[in-house]
């Protein structure tokens, strides 16, 4: 029986350790949304801190705007 492996970032590349795509990958996003289901503000604070760490690690490899989209834009609450 296969074990679940969490989709976490490999630093300093900020690629998913499981699927190899830019982190947070789709699986990581779903897990984070579930974990922070009742605390969207907490999720955004956590992701903002990680975005800053990724910016320091990646330097000029990724623009600040792209990092913001990658780490934060997807997690904002959707209008109802």
C-alpha positions, 0 to 999 in steps of 0.5 A: 500500500503506497504511503502518502507523501506530503507535497512540501518545498525543497529549498532553496529551489522551491520546487515540490519534493514529490512532483517537482513543480514550482511550490506550492503545487496543486496538491500542496494548495489543496492541503493548505486550504484544508488545513487553514479552512477556518483561518484564511487570514492565517494562511495568507500570513503563513504564505506571505512569510514563505514568499519572502523566504523564497524571494531571498532564496531565488533572488532574481530567478523569479520576479516579485510579482510572479512570486506573489501570484505563486504564493498568495493570489490563489489563496485569497478568498473568492467573492461570493 
